[in-house]
Every structure is written in structure tokens, then in C-alpha cells.
């Protein structure tokens, strides 16, 4: 019996359900719908549409290495009371989201549909969510749910992303930035203009909001994720002219002016820059480098301290305490906030090799979005995945895996477009050179 349902329809419908789960349901309830949709739709599509497809050895080998490593880890360690939760709920289910994206979003037709529809939907959502976030900054408790679970209010300043959703908001900032960048060269003039205006709006508001929801990591991630754009501009132009210098000066001056005015007149922003960024990070790093004594009660960056704890107390340099040996977040036998990021739990349970293997598999799948990838692109993807694993729970939480998959889809779309424009630019230069050569023959 032939299926009347089109493969493309299932993919789009599944994606819509995932979006509803991440961008709307999570505010009301911490829904796991996204994971089960991805798992079931991937299984359905694979069984009914991909029966005869040959297995890609390059993708299978790293997965087999992880399976072998997990098997050895279970044999060598003893305590596994949370093995099912650790392996199935918090490893296999999130991976099914990654698999769904990288397997079924490889069609240019589907990517173009998603890109066009999400451009307006995400920009409207961003504007609405930003007004909610700004209201939350001004009025404590506005549209905040389950505040009693975490009384640190900055963690709740995320709009519709729900309880403790600042990591998701940070990822959404980067998604919107790249989504608008890839529409700069759109043939649709309206979309072209909107994308440039929205890029500036997202950039300014995201920088401002991150000062109030304790999202220091966003500033570093923003710089790292804008590097490909800067490098690409330099590569294509290959020369600096007056127009380029003027544009750069205007942009730098505008950002500097906005920063200066906000720093001078907004006490909260000033305190964030002075204390959270400079004293807690830059000054502390300088003191450590110079071996300067600091107050023994003074704590460093929490994620770094917890990662060091996992390495030292969890046998992290070797095979860890055992996969499934702890609750991945909120274990009463471990320090407060342990499990805040992947580097803590994965190193503690399976050792640093386990963390690197998972990061490698994620990198391998996400880099498949790029048509002509090379060692530099793969290394860049791997480096940024490690950064995210230090910052958030991208291998454990379903919605974070979803947002990461979407972010790298847009990043890869930009890289693919840049590669095409680079080829076109080289062709134009070659044609002009041939014309010039023949003129003087």
C-alpha cells in the first residue's frame, strides 16, 4: 500500500509542532512534546521513506564509538540508578531532534520554505517578546510563571520562554541575528529593508536585555558568531576604500554612543558592566594570571568552578563516576546548581572523553548543513559547540537542542550563500581581467 501523505508535509507539520512547544507551550508548562514529536516523526519517516537508503559510515562510526564507550563505562563503574533517564530521556531523545533537523532539512526547497515563513513569524515574535522582557525589567514578576522554583529574578527575565529560559532567549537572539543577515541579499526589496532594520533592532535590544538577565555569555557568543560575517566581508572585498572606512566608523561610533549613554544614565547597566563583567571576570582573570591574592570567600565564574569540581571530584579526567550515577540537575549530594551546563554532568558521569565524543557527534551532524565544509569550518563548529556546552544544557534539554539545530541551520545557510557569492565574485573578476587583457592586446 502506497502512502498518500507526502514526506515534506510530515516534516513541516512536525517542525510546526516543535515551534509551538518551544516558543509558546514552555511558558505555560515545561512540555516535552518537542522531543517525542522529533523521535516519532524521525522514526516514521525513516521506516516508511528511507528503507532502501544506504547507511553513511562516516556518521555511524562516531555513534558506535559513543555506544562502545557507554558500554565500557557501565561495566567499569557500579552505580547506575538513573541510567534510563540519563541515556534515553536526556541523551537519545534530544539527539533525535538533531537527527530530525540534519536528516530532513537538507532539501533546498524545504530550507527556502522555512526561511521565508520564519522571517516574518520570528521577527514579529521577537518584537512582541522584547516588549514583554522590557516590561519584566521594569515591573518585577510581570508574566513570570513558577517564580518560586528559582527566586533569582534575572533568570526569569526571558518573556515567553518560561521558567529559567534566559539560555533559550540568548540562542534566539543569535537565531534572529543570522536569520536577518541571510535576508540582506534577498531579491524581495521589502524583506531586504526589514531584515536590515530588524538586525539593528535585535542587536541593540539583545545587548541591553542581556545586561539585566545576567546573560554575560551572550556578549562572547555574539562576537564569536559574528566572526564568519566579518571574515567573509574582508575576503570578498579584499580591499579597504573610503566608503568601507566611513561605514565602519559610523557603525562603531553609533554602538559606542549607545553604550556610553546607557552606561552613564542607567544604573543597572552600569553596575552590570562594572561588577559582573569587569570585576567578576576580567579583573579576576588578571589576578589569577598575576597570582594576585584575592578574598578566599570570593567565588569565580560558577560554571567554571562546577566544571573543575566535576574533574577533581568526579574522576572526570578518566571515566567519571558512572553514566546514570546522578540526577543530571539538582542532585542533593552535589553542590548547588550542579548540572547548570553540560561540562559539569557529562564530565562527572562519563569523564572528559564522554563530553568530547558527544560534542564531536553533534558537530559532525550540524556541519553537514554546510555544502562545502572544510577543516576550518568543522573546527569552528566544534569550538562553538564546546562553548555552548560550557554555557547551557544543549545535549540534555530538548528545547535547547532544537534552538541549537535551528541556529546552525541559519549559520550554514549564510556560509553556503557566502560560498556561492564568493564563486560569483571570482567569476566576475576573471571576466573583467580577460576584458582588460584583450583591450591592450
N, C-alpha and C positions, 0 to 999 in steps of 0.2 A: 504493500500500500504506500503510495507516494504522499508525502506531507504537503499540504496546501499552504502551510504557514511559511512565509519567506524568512530566510536566515537573518536578513537585515532588519526585519520588523522585530524579531526577538531581541536582537542586540540593542536597538533603540529603546524598546519598551523596558528592558532590564536596566538600561542606563538611566531612564527617567525615574524608575522606582528607587534607584540608588541615590539620585539627586534629591528626591523628596525626603529620603531617610536622613541624609547628611544636613541639608540646608533648612529643613522645616521640622521633621519629627524629633530631632535630637533636642530641640529647645523644650518640647513638651515632655518627652520621655527618652531615656537613653536606649534607643532602639537598635537591635541587632539585625534589622530587616536587610540592610545592605549586604551583610556577609552571606546570608542564606540565599538571597537573590543571585548574587555572583556565583556562589557554589553550585546552585541548582541549574541556573541558565548555562553555565560553562559545561556542566556535565551533560545537559540536554543537547546543547549544540555539538559537543564533541561526539556523543553517541550517534546522533541522527544525521549529522552533516560532515563529520570528519573521519568516518570509519576507515577509509582507504588511505588516509594521509600517512606518509612515512614519518617516523619519529626523527627529530633533529638531535643527533648525537651530542652536538655542542651544548644543547640545553639540558640533556639528560645526565651527562657526566657530573656537573656540579651538584645536581639534585641527589644523585646516587651517593656522592661524597658526604653530603649532609646526613642522609639516611644511615650510611655506614658509621659516621661519627656519633650520631644519636644512639645507635645500637651499642657501640663500644662504651659510650658514656653510661648508659643504663646498666651494662654488665659490670663496669668498674666501680660505680657508685652504688649506694644502698637505699637511700631514702627517696621514694617517688610517690608521695601521697597525692600530688596534684598533676600527675603525668598526663591524664586525659585533657584537662584544662590547658596545660602548657602546650601540648603538641597539637591537639585538634582545634580547640576554640581560639587559642592565641597564636597559632603558627600556620596551620593548614588553611583555616577559613580566611584570614587576612591575605594569605598568598593567593587564594582563589580569585580575589579582587584584582590583584596584579596580573594573574594569568588571563582573566577575562579581558582586561584592557589591552595587554600586549599581544594577545592572540587574535582578538576580533576587531581591534581598532587599527588594523594595518591596511585597510582599504582607503584609498584617497577619497572615494565617494562618501564613505561614512564620516571620515575626518572633516571633510568640507561641510557636510550637513551639520555636524556637531559644532564646528567653528562658527558658522553663520547664525545658528539658532542661539547658541550660548552667548554670543557677543552682546545681544540686546538684553537677554534674560539676566546674565551675570552682572552687567553694568547697572541695570535697574535695581537688582537685588543689593548690589554694593552700596548704591546711594541710599536706599531705604535702611539698610543695616547700619551704615555710617551715622545716620541721624539718630538711630536708637542708641548706638555706642556713645555718641556725644552727649545724649540725654543722660545715659548711665554715669558718665563722668561728672555731669553737673548735679544730678539727683541720685543719691545713693539708694540702691535697691530697685531702680526702675527696670521693670520687665526681667527681673532676675529670679530664677527658679532654684529650689534646693540650696539656698544660701547657707543653711545650717550645716551642710556637709563639708563646707570649706569657708570659714569666716574671713579669710584673707580676700578682701573685696576686689583688688585689682585683677585677680584670677577670674572674676565673673564679668569683667568689662569686655564682652565679646558679642553683644547683640543677640542675634538669633541662633548662635552656635551652642547655646545651652551651658550647663554647668561645667566650669573649668575648661572653657573652649578657646582660650587665647592662642594655643598652638594651632588650632584649626584656622583661626582668624588670620594668623601670620602666614600660613600656607595659602589661604585665599587671597591675601594681599599680592603674593608673588604670582598666583594664577592670573589675577586681573591685570597685573602689570604686563605679563607676557602675552596675554590674550589681546590686549590693546596694541602692543608693539607689532604683532604679526598682522594687524589690520592697518598699519601705517601705509602700506603699499597696496591697499585694496582698490580695485577698479571702481567700486561704488564710492562716489565722492562724499556722500552723507556719512557713510561708515568711516571713511578716511578722516573726516574732520572730527567726528565724535570720538574716535579712538585716540586722537592727539589730545583733545580736551580731557578725556577721562584718564589718560595716562598721567597728566599733571595733577588732576584731582586725587587720584589714587595715591600717587607718590607723596603729595603734601599731607593728606589726611592720615595715611598709614604711618608716616613718620611721627605725626602729632599724637595719634592714638597710642602708639607703642610706648610713649613716654608715661602713659597713665595706667597701662595694664601690665607693667613690669615685664615688658617683652624686649629685653635688651638684645637678645639673639637675633631679632629681626634686622637690626642695623647691619650686622655682619653678613647675614644671609642675603640681604639686598645687594650689598657690594659684590659678593661672590657671584650672584645670579645675573648681575648686570655686566659682568666681565665679558661674556661672549659677545654682547651687543657692542661694547666699546672696542674690543679687538677686531670685530667684523668691520666696523666703520673705518678703522685705521687701515685694515687690509685692502678694502675696496678702494678707498680714496688714494692711498699711497702718497699723498702729498698734503701739506697744510697751506691753505690760502687764506686771504683776508676774511672771506665770508665764514670759513670754518672757525677762525680765531674769534670773530665777533659773536657767533652763535654760542661758542663755549663760554666766553666771558659773560654773556647775558644770562645763560643758564646758571653758571657758578655764582654770579652776583645776586641773582634772584633767590637762589637757595640760601645763600649766606645772609641776605637781608631778612628773609622769613625766619631763619633760625635765630638771628640776632634779636629781632623784635619779640619773638616768642620767649626767648631766654630772659630778656630784660623785664617783660611785663607779666609773664606767667610764672608764679612762684613754684607751682608743682613741677613744671617742666624744668625750671632752673635747678630745683632740688634733685630731680631725676638725673640730669646731666652731671651735676657736681658730685653727688653721692653715689648713685647707682652705677654710673658708667665710669667716672674718673676714680673716685676713692676705692670702690669695691673691686674694680677690675684693673684699670691702667696703673694706678699707684701701687696696688698690691703686687702686680706682676713685676714692676720696677724694684720694689722692696725685696721680693724673692730673688730676683736676678742679682741684686747687690748684697744679698744675705743680710738685709737690714732687719733688726728685731721688730716684731710687731706684737701687739697685745695678744696674749695666749688665748684669750676668750674670743678673739675676733675670728670669724669664720670666713672662708673663701667662697668661691662660687659653689653652690650646693651640689650641682650635678657633677662637677669635677671631684668634690670631696667624696660623694657617694660612689663614684666610679673607682676611686683609689681604695675605698673601703672594700668594694667587691673584689678587687685584685688581691688585696692583702688578706682579707678575712674569708674570702670565698674560694680560695685556691684558684683564683682567676687566671694566673699565669700558666696553669696546666689545664685540667679538665673540669674545674668548678666543683660545686658541692653535689651536683646531680640535676639533670633536667627533670622538672616536676617536683623538686625538693621544697619549693617555697610558693607562697601566694605571690603572683607577679606584681601586685601592688597592695600595700597595706599589711604586710606580714608583721604580726605583733612582736616577733623575735628579732626584727631588723630595725635599723634606725628609721626615724620618722621621714616620710616622703621617699623611702627606698622604693624604686620602681618607677621613679619620675621619668626616666628615659631608658632607652634600650641598652645602653652601655652598662647600666647597673645590673639589670636582671639577667641578660644573656651572658655576661661575663661571670656573674655569681653562680649561675646554674650550669653553664656549659664551658666556661673558660673563654679566653680572648679569641681562640681559634673558631669557636662556635659563632661568635659575633661576626667575625670577618667572613666566614663561609656564607652566612645569611646575607650580609651586605653585598658579597660578590654575586650571589644568585640574583638579587634584586637589581643590581647594576647591569648584569648580563641581559635580563629581560627588558628593562627600561631603555637600555641603549639600542635595542632593536627597532625602536621608533625611528632612529636616525638611518637614512638610506645609505650613506657612505661614511660609516663610522671608522675611526682610527684609534690608535693608542692614546692620543691626547684626549679625545672625546670620552673614551672609556674611563681614563684616569680621572677626568673632571667629574663624570657621573659618580664614580666610586667615592671620590673625595667628598662630594656634596651629600651622598647617602650617609656616609660616616658622620658628617656634620649634623644631619637630621637625627641620626640615632643617638647622638650626644644630647640633643635638644628635646626630642619627643619620643613617642612610642609608635613609630611608623610600621614596625613589624608585628605589633600586638593589637592595636586598636583599629577596627575596621574602617571607620571614617577617615582616620589619618592615612591609612594605606590608599584609600580612594582618592584623597586630595593630592597625595604624592604622585600617584599614577597620572592624574589629570595635569598636574604641574609639568611633569616631564614630557607629557604628550605635547603641550604647548611649546615647551623649550625645544623639543626635537623638531616641531613644525617650523619654528624660527630658524633653526640650524639648517634644515632641508631647504627652506626658501633662500637662505643666505648662500648656500652652495650653488643653487640654480642661478641666483643673481651674479655670483662670482664667475660662473662659467660664461654667462651672457656678457659680463664686463670684459672678460678676457677676449671674447669673440669680437667685441666692438673695437677694442684696442688693436687687435690683429688686423681687422679690416681697415682701420684708419691708417695703420702703419703701411699696409700694402698700397693704399691710395697715395700716401705721401711718397713712397718709394717710386711708384710709377710716374708721378708728376715730375720728378727730377731725373728721369732716365732719358 
